[in-house]
Amino acid sequence: MELTISLPDALAHRFQTRVPARERSPLVTKLLKKELKEREDTLEAACHAANNDQALVNDIDEWQSFDEDISK
């Protein structure tokens, strides 16, 4: 898949002058994978923390009971 992105001129120039054309796509792929993994790990940690927060779990249970009462 091809993707078009915009970069600041100075960054694009540095990229083009320091990374050979044949290495650009693999480098961008590597950097994106690393960044996405970090973001996914952060999100996963936040989900685990939320799921282990007993006060939040209690609040969710309470709100869900309202839904059950309404649907009856």
CHARMM internal coordinates of N, CA and C (Angstrom, degrees):
IC EDIT
DIST 1 N 1 CA 1.4429
DIST 1 CA 1 C 1.5276
ANGL 1 N 1 CA 1 C 108.39
DIST 1 C 2 N 1.2796
ANGL 1 CA 1 C 2 N 114.94
DIHE 1 N 1 CA 1 C 2 N 140.35
DIST 2 N 2 CA 1.4644
ANGL 1 C 2 N 2 CA 120.10
DIHE 1 CA 1 C 2 N 2 CA 175.85
DIST 2 CA 2 C 1.5141
ANGL 2 N 2 CA 2 C 108.38
DIHE 1 C 2 N 2 CA 2 C -101.69
DIST 2 C 3 N 1.3300
ANGL 2 CA 2 C 3 N 114.57
DIHE 2 N 2 CA 2 C 3 N 146.64
DIST 3 N 3 CA 1.4535
ANGL 2 C 3 N 3 CA 121.64
DIHE 2 CA 2 C 3 N 3 CA -177.71
DIST 3 CA 3 C 1.5183
ANGL 3 N 3 CA 3 C 108.22
DIHE 2 C 3 N 3 CA 3 C -140.00
DIST 3 C 4 N 1.3174
ANGL 3 CA 3 C 4 N 116.18
DIHE 3 N 3 CA 3 C 4 N 134.30
DIST 4 N 4 CA 1.4568
ANGL 3 C 4 N 4 CA 120.78
DIHE 3 CA 3 C 4 N 4 CA 178.02
DIST 4 CA 4 C 1.5144
ANGL 4 N 4 CA 4 C 108.41
DIHE 3 C 4 N 4 CA 4 C -103.30
DIST 4 C 5 N 1.3302
ANGL 4 CA 4 C 5 N 116.60
DIHE 4 N 4 CA 4 C 5 N 129.27
DIST 5 N 5 CA 1.4574
ANGL 4 C 5 N 5 CA 121.02
DIHE 4 CA 4 C 5 N 5 CA 178.02
DIST 5 CA 5 C 1.5244
ANGL 5 N 5 CA 5 C 108.96
DIHE 4 C 5 N 5 CA 5 C -128.91
DIST 5 C 6 N 1.3144
ANGL 5 CA 5 C 6 N 115.27
DIHE 5 N 5 CA 5 C 6 N 160.40
DIST 6 N 6 CA 1.4629
ANGL 5 C 6 N 6 CA 120.61
DIHE 5 CA 5 C 6 N 6 CA 176.81
DIST 6 CA 6 C 1.5208
ANGL 6 N 6 CA 6 C 108.71
DIHE 5 C 6 N 6 CA 6 C -110.19
DIST 6 C 7 N 1.3154
ANGL 6 CA 6 C 7 N 115.46
DIHE 6 N 6 CA 6 C 7 N 137.22
DIST 7 N 7 CA 1.4625
ANGL 6 C 7 N 7 CA 122.44
DIHE 6 CA 6 C 7 N 7 CA 178.02
DIST 7 CA 7 C 1.5129
ANGL 7 N 7 CA 7 C 108.82
DIHE 6 C 7 N 7 CA 7 C -128.06
DIST 7 C 8 N 1.3262
ANGL 7 CA 7 C 8 N 116.83
DIHE 7 N 7 CA 7 C 8 N 150.86
DIST 8 N 8 CA 1.4633
ANGL 7 C 8 N 8 CA 118.25
DIHE 7 CA 7 C 8 N 8 CA 173.01
DIST 8 CA 8 C 1.5370
ANGL 8 N 8 CA 8 C 109.27
DIHE 7 C 8 N 8 CA 8 C -59.03
DIST 8 C 9 N 1.3189
ANGL 8 CA 8 C 9 N 116.53
DIHE 8 N 8 CA 8 C 9 N 144.99
DIST 9 N 9 CA 1.4701
ANGL 8 C 9 N 9 CA 121.18
DIHE 8 CA 8 C 9 N 9 CA -175.82
DIST 9 CA 9 C 1.5243
ANGL 9 N 9 CA 9 C 113.20
DIHE 8 C 9 N 9 CA 9 C -52.79
DIST 9 C 10 N 1.3165
ANGL 9 CA 9 C 10 N 116.70
DIHE 9 N 9 CA 9 C 10 N -45.59
DIST 10 N 10 CA 1.4695
ANGL 9 C 10 N 10 CA 120.04
DIHE 9 CA 9 C 10 N 10 CA -177.46
DIST 10 CA 10 C 1.5238
ANGL 10 N 10 CA 10 C 111.23
DIHE 9 C 10 N 10 CA 10 C -63.27
DIST 10 C 11 N 1.3175
ANGL 10 CA 10 C 11 N 117.26
DIHE 10 N 10 CA 10 C 11 N -41.03
DIST 11 N 11 CA 1.4611
ANGL 10 C 11 N 11 CA 120.71
DIHE 10 CA 10 C 11 N 11 CA 179.35
DIST 11 CA 11 C 1.5240
ANGL 11 N 11 CA 11 C 110.83
DIHE 10 C 11 N 11 CA 11 C -67.83
DIST 11 C 12 N 1.3234
ANGL 11 CA 11 C 12 N 116.83
DIHE 11 N 11 CA 11 C 12 N -43.60
DIST 12 N 12 CA 1.4660
ANGL 11 C 12 N 12 CA 120.92
DIHE 11 CA 11 C 12 N 12 CA 178.47
DIST 12 CA 12 C 1.5295
ANGL 12 N 12 CA 12 C 110.65
DIHE 11 C 12 N 12 CA 12 C -60.50
DIST 12 C 13 N 1.3222
ANGL 12 CA 12 C 13 N 116.48
DIHE 12 N 12 CA 12 C 13 N -41.19
DIST 13 N 13 CA 1.4642
ANGL 12 C 13 N 13 CA 120.35
DIHE 12 CA 12 C 13 N 13 CA 179.38
DIST 13 CA 13 C 1.5331
ANGL 13 N 13 CA 13 C 110.43
DIHE 12 C 13 N 13 CA 13 C -64.19
DIST 13 C 14 N 1.3230
ANGL 13 CA 13 C 14 N 117.10
DIHE 13 N 13 CA 13 C 14 N -45.82
DIST 14 N 14 CA 1.4667
ANGL 13 C 14 N 14 CA 120.38
DIHE 13 CA 13 C 14 N 14 CA 178.16
DIST 14 CA 14 C 1.5223
ANGL 14 N 14 CA 14 C 110.53
DIHE 13 C 14 N 14 CA 14 C -59.38
DIST 14 C 15 N 1.3195
ANGL 14 CA 14 C 15 N 115.92
DIHE 14 N 14 CA 14 C 15 N -44.02
DIST 15 N 15 CA 1.4595
ANGL 14 C 15 N 15 CA 121.54
DIHE 14 CA 14 C 15 N 15 CA -179.44
DIST 15 CA 15 C 1.5267
ANGL 15 N 15 CA 15 C 110.63
DIHE 14 C 15 N 15 CA 15 C -60.56
DIST 15 C 16 N 1.3187
ANGL 15 CA 15 C 16 N 116.41
DIHE 15 N 15 CA 15 C 16 N -47.78
DIST 16 N 16 CA 1.4627
ANGL 15 C 16 N 16 CA 120.43
DIHE 15 CA 15 C 16 N 16 CA -177.82
DIST 16 CA 16 C 1.5199
ANGL 16 N 16 CA 16 C 112.66
DIHE 15 C 16 N 16 CA 16 C -68.11
DIST 16 C 17 N 1.3232
ANGL 16 CA 16 C 17 N 117.67
DIHE 16 N 16 CA 16 C 17 N -32.32
DIST 17 N 17 CA 1.4664
ANGL 16 C 17 N 17 CA 119.56
DIHE 16 CA 16 C 17 N 17 CA -177.70
DIST 17 CA 17 C 1.5215
ANGL 17 N 17 CA 17 C 112.60
DIHE 16 C 17 N 17 CA 17 C -84.89
DIST 17 C 18 N 1.3128
ANGL 17 CA 17 C 18 N 118.39
DIHE 17 N 17 CA 17 C 18 N -21.59
DIST 18 N 18 CA 1.4579
ANGL 17 C 18 N 18 CA 120.70
DIHE 17 CA 17 C 18 N 18 CA -175.61
DIST 18 CA 18 C 1.5281
ANGL 18 N 18 CA 18 C 114.54
DIHE 17 C 18 N 18 CA 18 C -105.87
DIST 18 C 19 N 1.3243
ANGL 18 CA 18 C 19 N 116.68
DIHE 18 N 18 CA 18 C 19 N -18.31
DIST 19 N 19 CA 1.4625
ANGL 18 C 19 N 19 CA 120.21
DIHE 18 CA 18 C 19 N 19 CA -178.06
DIST 19 CA 19 C 1.5215
ANGL 19 N 19 CA 19 C 108.56
DIHE 18 C 19 N 19 CA 19 C -118.31
DIST 19 C 20 N 1.3344
ANGL 19 CA 19 C 20 N 116.91
DIHE 19 N 19 CA 19 C 20 N 119.21
DIST 20 N 20 CA 1.4701
ANGL 19 C 20 N 20 CA 119.45
DIHE 19 CA 19 C 20 N 20 CA 178.72
DIST 20 CA 20 C 1.5374
ANGL 20 N 20 CA 20 C 110.92
DIHE 19 C 20 N 20 CA 20 C -59.03
DIST 20 C 21 N 1.3078
ANGL 20 CA 20 C 21 N 115.87
DIHE 20 N 20 CA 20 C 21 N 148.42
DIST 21 N 21 CA 1.4680
ANGL 20 C 21 N 21 CA 121.76
DIHE 20 CA 20 C 21 N 21 CA -175.02
DIST 21 CA 21 C 1.5316
ANGL 21 N 21 CA 21 C 112.21
DIHE 20 C 21 N 21 CA 21 C -52.13
DIST 21 C 22 N 1.3110
ANGL 21 CA 21 C 22 N 117.48
DIHE 21 N 21 CA 21 C 22 N -41.97
DIST 22 N 22 CA 1.4684
ANGL 21 C 22 N 22 CA 120.55
DIHE 21 CA 21 C 22 N 22 CA -176.84
DIST 22 CA 22 C 1.5283
ANGL 22 N 22 CA 22 C 112.83
DIHE 21 C 22 N 22 CA 22 C -71.00
DIST 22 C 23 N 1.3381
ANGL 22 CA 22 C 23 N 117.57
DIHE 22 N 22 CA 22 C 23 N -13.79
DIST 23 N 23 CA 1.4684
ANGL 22 C 23 N 23 CA 121.31
DIHE 22 CA 22 C 23 N 23 CA -179.60
DIST 23 CA 23 C 1.5277
ANGL 23 N 23 CA 23 C 113.04
DIHE 22 C 23 N 23 CA 23 C -101.26
DIST 23 C 24 N 1.3158
ANGL 23 CA 23 C 24 N 118.02
DIHE 23 N 23 CA 23 C 24 N -6.08
DIST 24 N 24 CA 1.4662
ANGL 23 C 24 N 24 CA 120.61
DIHE 23 CA 23 C 24 N 24 CA -172.83
DIST 24 CA 24 C 1.5251
ANGL 24 N 24 CA 24 C 112.99
DIHE 23 C 24 N 24 CA 24 C -67.29
DIST 24 C 25 N 1.3125
ANGL 24 CA 24 C 25 N 117.55
DIHE 24 N 24 CA 24 C 25 N -51.22
DIST 25 N 25 CA 1.4710
ANGL 24 C 25 N 25 CA 119.44
DIHE 24 CA 24 C 25 N 25 CA -179.23
DIST 25 CA 25 C 1.5287
ANGL 25 N 25 CA 25 C 111.79
DIHE 24 C 25 N 25 CA 25 C -61.85
DIST 25 C 26 N 1.3368
ANGL 25 CA 25 C 26 N 118.64
DIHE 25 N 25 CA 25 C 26 N -46.09
DIST 26 N 26 CA 1.4693
ANGL 25 C 26 N 26 CA 117.91
DIHE 25 CA 25 C 26 N 26 CA 177.73
DIST 26 CA 26 C 1.5372
ANGL 26 N 26 CA 26 C 112.94
DIHE 25 C 26 N 26 CA 26 C -60.84
DIST 26 C 27 N 1.3353
ANGL 26 CA 26 C 27 N 116.67
DIHE 26 N 26 CA 26 C 27 N -36.87
DIST 27 N 27 CA 1.4625
ANGL 26 C 27 N 27 CA 119.48
DIHE 26 CA 26 C 27 N 27 CA 179.29
DIST 27 CA 27 C 1.5249
ANGL 27 N 27 CA 27 C 111.12
DIHE 26 C 27 N 27 CA 27 C -67.31
DIST 27 C 28 N 1.3125
ANGL 27 CA 27 C 28 N 117.24
DIHE 27 N 27 CA 27 C 28 N -45.34
DIST 28 N 28 CA 1.4662
ANGL 27 C 28 N 28 CA 120.78
DIHE 27 CA 27 C 28 N 28 CA 178.90
DIST 28 CA 28 C 1.5257
ANGL 28 N 28 CA 28 C 109.43
DIHE 27 C 28 N 28 CA 28 C -62.24
DIST 28 C 29 N 1.3216
ANGL 28 CA 28 C 29 N 117.61
DIHE 28 N 28 CA 28 C 29 N -41.26
DIST 29 N 29 CA 1.4608
ANGL 28 C 29 N 29 CA 121.69
DIHE 28 CA 28 C 29 N 29 CA 178.06
DIST 29 CA 29 C 1.5254
ANGL 29 N 29 CA 29 C 110.44
DIHE 28 C 29 N 29 CA 29 C -59.95
DIST 29 C 30 N 1.3193
ANGL 29 CA 29 C 30 N 116.51
DIHE 29 N 29 CA 29 C 30 N -46.90
DIST 30 N 30 CA 1.4717
ANGL 29 C 30 N 30 CA 121.21
DIHE 29 CA 29 C 30 N 30 CA 179.71
DIST 30 CA 30 C 1.5248
ANGL 30 N 30 CA 30 C 111.33
DIHE 29 C 30 N 30 CA 30 C -60.76
DIST 30 C 31 N 1.3201
ANGL 30 CA 30 C 31 N 117.15
DIHE 30 N 30 CA 30 C 31 N -45.71
DIST 31 N 31 CA 1.4592
ANGL 30 C 31 N 31 CA 121.29
DIHE 30 CA 30 C 31 N 31 CA -178.17
DIST 31 CA 31 C 1.5357
ANGL 31 N 31 CA 31 C 111.17
DIHE 30 C 31 N 31 CA 31 C -66.73
DIST 31 C 32 N 1.3290
ANGL 31 CA 31 C 32 N 116.59
DIHE 31 N 31 CA 31 C 32 N -41.15
DIST 32 N 32 CA 1.4677
ANGL 31 C 32 N 32 CA 119.89
DIHE 31 CA 31 C 32 N 32 CA 178.29
DIST 32 CA 32 C 1.5241
ANGL 32 N 32 CA 32 C 111.54
DIHE 31 C 32 N 32 CA 32 C -64.73
DIST 32 C 33 N 1.3258
ANGL 32 CA 32 C 33 N 117.09
DIHE 32 N 32 CA 32 C 33 N -42.98
DIST 33 N 33 CA 1.4666
ANGL 32 C 33 N 33 CA 120.34
DIHE 32 CA 32 C 33 N 33 CA 178.29
DIST 33 CA 33 C 1.5215
ANGL 33 N 33 CA 33 C 110.59
DIHE 32 C 33 N 33 CA 33 C -59.15
DIST 33 C 34 N 1.3316
ANGL 33 CA 33 C 34 N 116.43
DIHE 33 N 33 CA 33 C 34 N -43.77
DIST 34 N 34 CA 1.4636
ANGL 33 C 34 N 34 CA 120.81
DIHE 33 CA 33 C 34 N 34 CA -179.70
DIST 34 CA 34 C 1.5277
ANGL 34 N 34 CA 34 C 110.48
DIHE 33 C 34 N 34 CA 34 C -63.06
DIST 34 C 35 N 1.3174
ANGL 34 CA 34 C 35 N 117.71
DIHE 34 N 34 CA 34 C 35 N -48.08
DIST 35 N 35 CA 1.4665
ANGL 34 C 35 N 35 CA 121.91
DIHE 34 CA 34 C 35 N 35 CA -178.82
DIST 35 CA 35 C 1.5206
ANGL 35 N 35 CA 35 C 111.25
DIHE 34 C 35 N 35 CA 35 C -63.88
DIST 35 C 36 N 1.3389
ANGL 35 CA 35 C 36 N 116.98
DIHE 35 N 35 CA 35 C 36 N -43.66
DIST 36 N 36 CA 1.4595
ANGL 35 C 36 N 36 CA 120.04
DIHE 35 CA 35 C 36 N 36 CA 180.00
DIST 36 CA 36 C 1.5258
ANGL 36 N 36 CA 36 C 111.35
DIHE 35 C 36 N 36 CA 36 C -65.29
DIST 36 C 37 N 1.3158
ANGL 36 CA 36 C 37 N 117.43
DIHE 36 N 36 CA 36 C 37 N -38.65
DIST 37 N 37 CA 1.4757
ANGL 36 C 37 N 37 CA 121.48
DIHE 36 CA 36 C 37 N 37 CA 177.11
DIST 37 CA 37 C 1.5218
ANGL 37 N 37 CA 37 C 110.08
DIHE 36 C 37 N 37 CA 37 C -61.29
DIST 37 C 38 N 1.3294
ANGL 37 CA 37 C 38 N 117.32
DIHE 37 N 37 CA 37 C 38 N -44.60
DIST 38 N 38 CA 1.4637
ANGL 37 C 38 N 38 CA 121.01
DIHE 37 CA 37 C 38 N 38 CA 178.87
DIST 38 CA 38 C 1.5271
ANGL 38 N 38 CA 38 C 110.92
DIHE 37 C 38 N 38 CA 38 C -61.73
DIST 38 C 39 N 1.3190
ANGL 38 CA 38 C 39 N 116.68
DIHE 38 N 38 CA 38 C 39 N -43.03
DIST 39 N 39 CA 1.4688
ANGL 38 C 39 N 39 CA 120.29
DIHE 38 CA 38 C 39 N 39 CA 179.93
DIST 39 CA 39 C 1.5284
ANGL 39 N 39 CA 39 C 110.98
DIHE 38 C 39 N 39 CA 39 C -66.78
DIST 39 C 40 N 1.3289
ANGL 39 CA 39 C 40 N 116.79
DIHE 39 N 39 CA 39 C 40 N -41.65
DIST 40 N 40 CA 1.4624
ANGL 39 C 40 N 40 CA 120.40
DIHE 39 CA 39 C 40 N 40 CA 178.82
DIST 40 CA 40 C 1.5279
ANGL 40 N 40 CA 40 C 110.61
DIHE 39 C 40 N 40 CA 40 C -65.37
DIST 40 C 41 N 1.3309
ANGL 40 CA 40 C 41 N 117.43
DIHE 40 N 40 CA 40 C 41 N -39.64
DIST 41 N 41 CA 1.4613
ANGL 40 C 41 N 41 CA 120.97
DIHE 40 CA 40 C 41 N 41 CA 177.77
DIST 41 CA 41 C 1.5220
ANGL 41 N 41 CA 41 C 111.04
DIHE 40 C 41 N 41 CA 41 C -63.47
DIST 41 C 42 N 1.3331
ANGL 41 CA 41 C 42 N 116.43
DIHE 41 N 41 CA 41 C 42 N -40.55
DIST 42 N 42 CA 1.4705
ANGL 41 C 42 N 42 CA 120.91
DIHE 41 CA 41 C 42 N 42 CA 178.32
DIST 42 CA 42 C 1.5239
ANGL 42 N 42 CA 42 C 110.51
DIHE 41 C 42 N 42 CA 42 C -63.89
DIST 42 C 43 N 1.3240
ANGL 42 CA 42 C 43 N 116.43
DIHE 42 N 42 CA 42 C 43 N -44.24
DIST 43 N 43 CA 1.4591
ANGL 42 C 43 N 43 CA 120.86
DIHE 42 CA 42 C 43 N 43 CA 179.11
DIST 43 CA 43 C 1.5260
ANGL 43 N 43 CA 43 C 110.76
DIHE 42 C 43 N 43 CA 43 C -64.06
DIST 43 C 44 N 1.3175
ANGL 43 CA 43 C 44 N 116.75
DIHE 43 N 43 CA 43 C 44 N -42.39
DIST 44 N 44 CA 1.4614
ANGL 43 C 44 N 44 CA 120.69
DIHE 43 CA 43 C 44 N 44 CA 179.11
DIST 44 CA 44 C 1.5298
ANGL 44 N 44 CA 44 C 110.83
DIHE 43 C 44 N 44 CA 44 C -62.25
DIST 44 C 45 N 1.3308
ANGL 44 CA 44 C 45 N 116.69
DIHE 44 N 44 CA 44 C 45 N -42.71
DIST 45 N 45 CA 1.4639
ANGL 44 C 45 N 45 CA 120.49
DIHE 44 CA 44 C 45 N 45 CA 178.56
DIST 45 CA 45 C 1.5295
ANGL 45 N 45 CA 45 C 110.86
DIHE 44 C 45 N 45 CA 45 C -63.12
DIST 45 C 46 N 1.3290
ANGL 45 CA 45 C 46 N 116.44
DIHE 45 N 45 CA 45 C 46 N -39.63
DIST 46 N 46 CA 1.4661
ANGL 45 C 46 N 46 CA 119.85
DIHE 45 CA 45 C 46 N 46 CA 178.46
DIST 46 CA 46 C 1.5310
ANGL 46 N 46 CA 46 C 111.02
DIHE 45 C 46 N 46 CA 46 C -65.52
DIST 46 C 47 N 1.3159
ANGL 46 CA 46 C 47 N 116.88
DIHE 46 N 46 CA 46 C 47 N -39.09
DIST 47 N 47 CA 1.4716
ANGL 46 C 47 N 47 CA 120.61
DIHE 46 CA 46 C 47 N 47 CA 177.74
DIST 47 CA 47 C 1.5188
ANGL 47 N 47 CA 47 C 111.01
DIHE 46 C 47 N 47 CA 47 C -64.55
DIST 47 C 48 N 1.3316
ANGL 47 CA 47 C 48 N 116.47
DIHE 47 N 47 CA 47 C 48 N -44.13
DIST 48 N 48 CA 1.4624
ANGL 47 C 48 N 48 CA 119.81
DIHE 47 CA 47 C 48 N 48 CA 178.04
DIST 48 CA 48 C 1.5258
ANGL 48 N 48 CA 48 C 110.65
DIHE 47 C 48 N 48 CA 48 C -61.77
DIST 48 C 49 N 1.3324
ANGL 48 CA 48 C 49 N 116.97
DIHE 48 N 48 CA 48 C 49 N -42.77
DIST 49 N 49 CA 1.4650
ANGL 48 C 49 N 49 CA 120.63
DIHE 48 CA 48 C 49 N 49 CA 179.16
DIST 49 CA 49 C 1.5260
ANGL 49 N 49 CA 49 C 110.31
DIHE 48 C 49 N 49 CA 49 C -62.28
DIST 49 C 50 N 1.3216
ANGL 49 CA 49 C 50 N 117.23
DIHE 49 N 49 CA 49 C 50 N -42.92
DIST 50 N 50 CA 1.4680
ANGL 49 C 50 N 50 CA 120.70
DIHE 49 CA 49 C 50 N 50 CA 179.21
DIST 50 CA 50 C 1.5225
ANGL 50 N 50 CA 50 C 110.98
DIHE 49 C 50 N 50 CA 50 C -64.84
DIST 50 C 51 N 1.3200
ANGL 50 CA 50 C 51 N 116.54
DIHE 50 N 50 CA 50 C 51 N -41.28
DIST 51 N 51 CA 1.4662
ANGL 50 C 51 N 51 CA 120.46
DIHE 50 CA 50 C 51 N 51 CA -179.58
DIST 51 CA 51 C 1.5224
ANGL 51 N 51 CA 51 C 111.95
DIHE 50 C 51 N 51 CA 51 C -67.91
DIST 51 C 52 N 1.3247
ANGL 51 CA 51 C 52 N 117.14
DIHE 51 N 51 CA 51 C 52 N -24.21
DIST 52 N 52 CA 1.4622
ANGL 51 C 52 N 52 CA 121.29
DIHE 51 CA 51 C 52 N 52 CA 179.84
DIST 52 CA 52 C 1.5256
ANGL 52 N 52 CA 52 C 112.68
DIHE 51 C 52 N 52 CA 52 C -96.12
DIST 52 C 53 N 1.3159
ANGL 52 CA 52 C 53 N 117.49
DIHE 52 N 52 CA 52 C 53 N 2.24
DIST 53 N 53 CA 1.4665
ANGL 52 C 53 N 53 CA 122.75
DIHE 52 CA 52 C 53 N 53 CA 178.49
DIST 53 CA 53 C 1.5272
ANGL 53 N 53 CA 53 C 107.69
DIHE 52 C 53 N 53 CA 53 C -87.51
DIST 53 C 54 N 1.3357
ANGL 53 CA 53 C 54 N 115.72
DIHE 53 N 53 CA 53 C 54 N 102.14
DIST 54 N 54 CA 1.4633
ANGL 53 C 54 N 54 CA 119.68
DIHE 53 CA 53 C 54 N 54 CA -173.40
DIST 54 CA 54 C 1.5214
ANGL 54 N 54 CA 54 C 112.34
DIHE 53 C 54 N 54 CA 54 C -61.42
DIST 54 C 55 N 1.3188
ANGL 54 CA 54 C 55 N 118.29
DIHE 54 N 54 CA 54 C 55 N -36.02
DIST 55 N 55 CA 1.4638
ANGL 54 C 55 N 55 CA 120.55
DIHE 54 CA 54 C 55 N 55 CA 178.27
DIST 55 CA 55 C 1.5243
ANGL 55 N 55 CA 55 C 110.31
DIHE 54 C 55 N 55 CA 55 C -62.53
DIST 55 C 56 N 1.3222
ANGL 55 CA 55 C 56 N 116.72
DIHE 55 N 55 CA 55 C 56 N -41.63
DIST 56 N 56 CA 1.4655
ANGL 55 C 56 N 56 CA 120.37
DIHE 55 CA 55 C 56 N 56 CA 178.44
DIST 56 CA 56 C 1.5216
ANGL 56 N 56 CA 56 C 110.95
DIHE 55 C 56 N 56 CA 56 C -67.06
DIST 56 C 57 N 1.3212
ANGL 56 CA 56 C 57 N 117.00
DIHE 56 N 56 CA 56 C 57 N -42.42
DIST 57 N 57 CA 1.4658
ANGL 56 C 57 N 57 CA 120.87
DIHE 56 CA 56 C 57 N 57 CA 177.59
DIST 57 CA 57 C 1.5277
ANGL 57 N 57 CA 57 C 110.06
DIHE 56 C 57 N 57 CA 57 C -59.17
DIST 57 C 58 N 1.3272
ANGL 57 CA 57 C 58 N 116.90
DIHE 57 N 57 CA 57 C 58 N -42.67
DIST 58 N 58 CA 1.4651
ANGL 57 C 58 N 58 CA 120.47
DIHE 57 CA 57 C 58 N 58 CA 178.40
DIST 58 CA 58 C 1.5274
ANGL 58 N 58 CA 58 C 111.02
DIHE 57 C 58 N 58 CA 58 C -63.07
DIST 58 C 59 N 1.3315
ANGL 58 CA 58 C 59 N 116.98
DIHE 58 N 58 CA 58 C 59 N -42.61
DIST 59 N 59 CA 1.4681
ANGL 58 C 59 N 59 CA 120.73
DIHE 58 CA 58 C 59 N 59 CA 178.10
DIST 59 CA 59 C 1.5221
ANGL 59 N 59 CA 59 C 111.16
DIHE 58 C 59 N 59 CA 59 C -61.23
DIST 59 C 60 N 1.3216
ANGL 59 CA 59 C 60 N 116.57
DIHE 59 N 59 CA 59 C 60 N -43.84
DIST 60 N 60 CA 1.4703
ANGL 59 C 60 N 60 CA 120.58
DIHE 59 CA 59 C 60 N 60 CA 179.66
DIST 60 CA 60 C 1.5198
ANGL 60 N 60 CA 60 C 110.33
DIHE 59 C 60 N 60 CA 60 C -62.29
DIST 60 C 61 N 1.3339
ANGL 60 CA 60 C 61 N 116.39
DIHE 60 N 60 CA 60 C 61 N -45.18
DIST 61 N 61 CA 1.4656
ANGL 60 C 61 N 61 CA 119.78
DIHE 60 CA 60 C 61 N 61 CA 178.57
DIST 61 CA 61 C 1.5243
ANGL 61 N 61 CA 61 C 110.93
DIHE 60 C 61 N 61 CA 61 C -59.13
DIST 61 C 62 N 1.3415
ANGL 61 CA 61 C 62 N 115.88
DIHE 61 N 61 CA 61 C 62 N -41.41
DIST 62 N 62 CA 1.4630
ANGL 61 C 62 N 62 CA 119.87
DIHE 61 CA 61 C 62 N 62 CA 179.69
DIST 62 CA 62 C 1.5316
ANGL 62 N 62 CA 62 C 111.00
DIHE 61 C 62 N 62 CA 62 C -63.75
DIST 62 C 63 N 1.3335
ANGL 62 CA 62 C 63 N 116.71
DIHE 62 N 62 CA 62 C 63 N -45.65
DIST 63 N 63 CA 1.4654
ANGL 62 C 63 N 63 CA 120.37
DIHE 62 CA 62 C 63 N 63 CA 179.63
DIST 63 CA 63 C 1.5276
ANGL 63 N 63 CA 63 C 110.86
DIHE 62 C 63 N 63 CA 63 C -64.14
DIST 63 C 64 N 1.3126
ANGL 63 CA 63 C 64 N 117.24
DIHE 63 N 63 CA 63 C 64 N -38.85
DIST 64 N 64 CA 1.4581
ANGL 63 C 64 N 64 CA 119.60
DIHE 63 CA 63 C 64 N 64 CA 179.67
DIST 64 CA 64 C 1.5270
ANGL 64 N 64 CA 64 C 111.38
DIHE 63 C 64 N 64 CA 64 C -67.18
DIST 64 C 65 N 1.3062
ANGL 64 CA 64 C 65 N 117.10
DIHE 64 N 64 CA 64 C 65 N -31.72
DIST 65 N 65 CA 1.4679
ANGL 64 C 65 N 65 CA 119.00
DIHE 64 CA 64 C 65 N 65 CA 177.19
DIST 65 CA 65 C 1.5253
ANGL 65 N 65 CA 65 C 110.93
DIHE 64 C 65 N 65 CA 65 C -66.29
DIST 65 C 66 N 1.3421
ANGL 65 CA 65 C 66 N 117.15
DIHE 65 N 65 CA 65 C 66 N -31.92
DIST 66 N 66 CA 1.4704
ANGL 65 C 66 N 66 CA 119.75
DIHE 65 CA 65 C 66 N 66 CA 174.81
DIST 66 CA 66 C 1.5210
ANGL 66 N 66 CA 66 C 110.63
DIHE 65 C 66 N 66 CA 66 C -61.68
DIST 66 C 67 N 1.3402
ANGL 66 CA 66 C 67 N 116.07
DIHE 66 N 66 CA 66 C 67 N -42.11
DIST 67 N 67 CA 1.4673
ANGL 66 C 67 N 67 CA 120.34
DIHE 66 CA 66 C 67 N 67 CA 179.34
DIST 67 CA 67 C 1.5071
ANGL 67 N 67 CA 67 C 110.59
DIHE 66 C 67 N 67 CA 67 C -61.52
DIST 67 C 68 N 1.3247
ANGL 67 CA 67 C 68 N 116.39
DIHE 67 N 67 CA 67 C 68 N -41.14
DIST 68 N 68 CA 1.4619
ANGL 67 C 68 N 68 CA 120.08
DIHE 67 CA 67 C 68 N 68 CA -179.23
DIST 68 CA 68 C 1.5371
ANGL 68 N 68 CA 68 C 110.76
DIHE 67 C 68 N 68 CA 68 C -66.27
DIST 68 C 69 N 1.3329
ANGL 68 CA 68 C 69 N 116.66
DIHE 68 N 68 CA 68 C 69 N -38.31
DIST 69 N 69 CA 1.4720
ANGL 68 C 69 N 69 CA 120.58
DIHE 68 CA 68 C 69 N 69 CA 179.05
DIST 69 CA 69 C 1.5300
ANGL 69 N 69 CA 69 C 110.69
DIHE 68 C 69 N 69 CA 69 C -65.94
DIST 69 C 70 N 1.3204
ANGL 69 CA 69 C 70 N 117.27
DIHE 69 N 69 CA 69 C 70 N -38.70
DIST 70 N 70 CA 1.4579
ANGL 69 C 70 N 70 CA 121.64
DIHE 69 CA 69 C 70 N 70 CA -178.56
DIST 70 CA 70 C 1.5192
ANGL 70 N 70 CA 70 C 111.33
DIHE 69 C 70 N 70 CA 70 C -67.93
DIST 70 C 71 N 1.3234
ANGL 70 CA 70 C 71 N 116.89
DIHE 70 N 70 CA 70 C 71 N -37.40
DIST 71 N 71 CA 1.4668
ANGL 70 C 71 N 71 CA 119.83
DIHE 70 CA 70 C 71 N 71 CA -175.23
DIST 71 CA 71 C 1.5241
ANGL 71 N 71 CA 71 C 112.79
DIHE 70 C 71 N 71 CA 71 C -77.03
DIST 71 C 72 N 1.3354
ANGL 71 CA 71 C 72 N 118.36
DIHE 71 N 71 CA 71 C 72 N -8.81
DIST 72 N 72 CA 1.4761
ANGL 71 C 72 N 72 CA 120.96
DIHE 71 CA 71 C 72 N 72 CA -179.27
DIST 72 CA 72 C 1.4938
ANGL 72 N 72 CA 72 C 111.41
DIHE 71 C 72 N 72 CA 72 C -81.23
END
COOR INIT
IC SEED 1 N 1 CA 1 C
IC BUILD
